[in-house]
Amino acid sequence: MEKNILVLIPVNAEHKRFLEEKAPSSSFIYSTYETVDLAQMQNANIIIGNPPIEMIKGSKKLDWVQLNSAGVGDYTKDDALPGRVILTNASGAYGLAISEHMLGVLLELYKNLHLYRDNQAQANWEYKGSVKSIYNSTALIVGAGDIGSEFAKRLKALGAYTIGIRRKDSNKPSFLDELHFMDKIQELLPRADIVALSLPGTSITNKIINTETLKLMKKDAVLINVGRGTAIDTEALCDALENGQLLGAALDVTDPEPLPKEHRLWKIKNAIITPHVSGGYSLQETQERIIRISANNLEAFINGRSLANIIDSSAGY
């Protein structure tokens, strides 16, 4: 099957060879999100990588888009892609990098490392009080897909009791002690020492953590968000942190994003903020996994087989 394939993800010579052997009769063009032009976009049958949405609207040739992200953002909106186009994401590529980031920021808050770092900047040799342990804690993983599951595995190995929440899959893996659906979240929040969000941005998940749900959480709980910033009511979280309702929060995503320089969240001592960097290409293995997912799907597409990670546009993930 001969196709015009546009690759927008960073690749080296070995990556190119790996992709091209999956579709030996096809034509490959390599570009980037920033440099791709309209003619390249409109001529593509297959796009590997996240294309500028305004350039693919009305495409007559496009059959399939393989995103390099796990989140699908605006690609599922009504007018983003022609209706016939298959959309797949890179779920499975980010669990390693992001779960380790989550573990790092959790330990930072649990062991007061953020406070000692502040002390270091002031050359201040001062004890900052008692700490907590992951051992014997209860962790609520809200969104137990690839990323949430990898985090749960690591917490389980360190002695935590793990509770997962999923949208529909009721098959409980061994690294979860309990598995529930989203309708149980308010019942489960009061039990959790650690609440970890790795949710897509949908109408269902919008501000799922808000003034009322924050009141249900333990006063020494830690909230972690690596999914979409819109899952948390930012102002309500700021109020909760400033009023001592939580031990702390670690946010790799915010609402709004980027977080404005003047926002009060920056100055809250028990808030750890990173600029949406837990995934991306910071870890080389993440890039390798994206390439493997893309290549395997490309081989399947060329040979008429089912693709992995097909997005349900109506659900938004």
N, C-alpha and C positions, 0 to 999 in steps of 0.2 A: 504494500500500500504506500503510494508516494504522497507525502505531505510537506507543506512548508511549515517548518518548526522554528519559532522565535524563542530564544532562551534569554531571559532577563535576570537570571541569578548569576552571582560570581562563580566562574569556573576556571580551572586550570586545564592544561593539555590532557591530563589523565581523565578528568571529568568529561571533557569533550569526547574523548575516545569511547568512554563508557556509555554515554548517551547515544552517540552516533551508531554504535553497534546494535542498539535496540531497534533502530529504524534505518537500515542501511540504504534503502532506496529513496530516502527523503532528503530535502534540502534544509540545512541548518543555518540560521543567522544568529549571531551572538551580539547582544546589546545590553543596555541597562535601563532602568526606570527613567533615569535623567536624560539619556541620550537617544532613546528610541524615537523614530519618526513615524508620522502618520501612515506613510506608504508601507513601511514594514509591518505595522500593526494590522492594517486592513488586508494585507496579503497573506497573513498567517492563518493556517488551519488549526495549529496548536500553539499555545503560549505556555511556556514553563517559567513561572515567576509571576509577581504581582504587577499587572499592566496598569498604566494610567487609564482610569475608567472613561474619561472623556474621549479617549482615542479609539476605544473598541465599540462604542455605541454605533449601531447600524452596520456592523461588520457583516458582509455577505458570505465570507469564507470560513469564519471561525467555527470550529466544532467542539473544542475542549480547552479549558484553562486549568492548569495545575498551579495552584498558588504555592508560594514558598512560606506562607504563614499558616498557623493553625487557626487563627481568627479570620473571619471572612469579611468583616466590616460592611462596606457599602456594595460589595459585589453581588449580594442577594436582593438588592432593591430592584423594583419592577423594571426600570429602564436601563439598568447597568449592563446586562448581557442579553443578547438575542435569546429568545425562549428555547431554542433547540440546543443551546450550548451546555455541555456538561461542565460542572465546576467541582474540582476536588481540592482538598487542602493538604497541608503537611503534618497532620496530626501523627504523632509518634516520633517526630524529630526533636521535640523540645523538652521532653520529660526529664532527661538527664540533667541538662544545664539548669533548668528552672527549679527543679526539686532541690538541687544542691544550694542554689541561691536562697530558697526558702528556709532550708536548714540553717544556713549561715546567719540570716537576719533573725531567726528565732533564737538562736544561741546568743546573738548579740544582745537581744533584749533580756533574755533569761539570766545572762551572766553579767549584766550591767556594763557591757563592753562599750556601748555608746557613751555612757557617762564617764568611763575612764578615758576614752578618747578625747572627750571635752576637757577633762582634767589635764591630759597630756599637753594640749594646746596652751594651757595656762601654767604649765610646769607645777601642777598642784598635786602633791602626794597626799591623797585623802581616800579613806575607806568609804565606799558608796553603798554599804548595806548588804543585806542578805540576798541570796540568789535562788533561782528555781531550777528544777531538773526536769528533763523530758521523761525520765524514768517514772513510771506510775502516773503520768499525766493522762488526760483524756483529750484526744484530738478529733475535731469534727472537720472532715474534708468535704467541702461543699463544691461539688463538681469533681467526681472521682473518675475522670477520664485518664488519658495518658499522664498528664502532669500531676493531677491529684493522686493518682495511683502510685506514681514513683515517689512522691513525698510520703505517702502513707507507708510504703515499704521501708523507707529510711527511719521513720518514727517508730514503727513496729520493732525494727532491729534494735532501737535504743530503749525499748521497754514501755512504750506508750500503748494505751488502749485506743484503738482506731475505729471511728465511725464514719462511714461514707454516705454521701447523698448523690444519687444519680437521677436522671430524668426518667429512664424507662428500664434499663438493664437490671434485672433482679438477681443475676447470678453472682453470688458473693465470693470474691477471691479470698485466699487464705490470709492475706495481709490485712484484711478488714475484719474486725471483730463483729461489727454490725453493718448492715446496709439498708438504707431507707430511700424513699422518694422525697421530692422537694416539699411536699405538703407537711412533712414532719419537722421542718426546720425550727419552728418556734418551740416545739417540744424538746428539741435536742440542744439548742443553744445554751440553756442553763447548766447543762452537764459538762460543757467543754472548757478546758483550760487553754486550748489552742483552736482557733477557728481559721481555717485556710480556704480562701476563695480562688478557684480557677475556673471561672464561668465565662461563657460567651456573652456578648452584649446583645440582649434581646429584650422585648417588652416584659417578659416574665422575670428576668433577672435584674431589671432596672431598679436601683435603690432597694435591693432586698435587705441590705443592712441600713437601717434608718433609726430614727429616734426611738421608736417602740422596740425594735429588735435589739438595739444596743442595750436597752434597759434589762433585757432578759439575760444578758451575758454576765459572767462572774466579774467581780471587780479586779481580780488579778489575771484576767484572761488576756491573751495576745491575739490580735487580728492581723492576718496576712492576706494581701490581695495581689495576685499576679495575673488575673484574667483581664477584666475590663474595669476601668475606673468608675463607670456608671453603676456598678453593682453596689456602691456605697454612697450614701448621702454625705458628701464631704463636710458640710457645715455641721451636721449632726455628729459626725465622728470627732470633729474639732472640739465641739462642746463636751463630748464624753471624755476625751483625753484631758482637757483642761480641768474638768470637774472630778478627775480621779476615778471615773467609772471603769477604766481599763488599765491594765499594766502597761500596754503599749500597742502600737500598730506599725506594721512594716508594709509599705506600699511601693510596688514597682510600677503601678498604674494609678492615675488620679483622674478626677473629674473636677475641673477641666484639665486637659492635657495638651501641651505642657502646663505645669502648674505655674501661675503667674508669680513673678518675683515678690510681689507685695502680699501674697496670700499668708494668712496667719499660720497655716499648717507648717510652713518652713521653720517656724520658731518654737514649735512645741517639742520639748526635750525628749519625750518618749514616743515620738514619731520618727521612723526611719524611712527616708524617701530616696528611691533610686529612679533614674529617668528612663523607665521602660527598657531596661538593659538585661534583664534576667535571661531572655531568650536571644534572639538575633543571631549574629555570627560571632559573638564574643568567644564562644567555645568552638574550636575547630570541628569537633565531633558533630555538632549540630549541623554544620554545612554538609558534612559527609552523609548524614542521615537524610537531609533534604534531597541530595543528589540521588541516593538509593531509592527513596520513595518515588521521585520523579521518573527515574529510569525504569523501575518496575512497572509503573503505571503506563509509561510510554510503550513498553514492550506489549503490555496487555491491550492497549488501544490499537496498536498496529495489527495485532493478531486477532482482534474481535472478541477479546475476553473482557470480563467485568473488571472495572477499576476499583481500587481501594479509596476510601475517604471521600466518597461522593457526598456533596453537600445537599441537604434538603432546603431549598430556597425558601419554602414557606415557614420553616422553623428557624432559619437563620444560622444553622450549623449542621 
